Amino acid sequence: MEPSTLIASFFDHYLQLDDQEEEQFRDEFSKIPPKEQEEMSQFTTSWHEKGLVQGLEQGRQEGLFEGRLRTAKRMLSLGFAREQIQQATEFSKSE
């Protein structure tokens, strides 16, 4: 196993960072020369995967909301009562 892979594996398994620690890590990482940043960025860690999962979930939630909103507008244009639209789309009264 290459040393770089070993280091990435160590970080991935033993150093679980909270949000504040990740922010600090990013700040410190930005101070490293670009060439070294590029080399270090070759590692896929749980942080990277966690970000991907969070991004996908956020996109899914936004897509679901947009679909519900489109349905509500269509129902409104067809003359459905607001209570029916709210029940069908699961929107709250304020939404």
HUVENZI-V900187 format. One line per field, one symbol per residue. burial: I if it has 24 or more other C-alpha atoms within 12 Angstrom, else O. A space follows every 10 residues. Layout:
burial=???
This chain:
burial=OOOOOOOIOO OOOOOOOOOO OOOOOOOOOO OOOOOOOOOO OOOOIOIOOO OOOOOOOOOO OOOOOOOOOO OIOOOOOOOO OOOOIOOOIO OOOOO
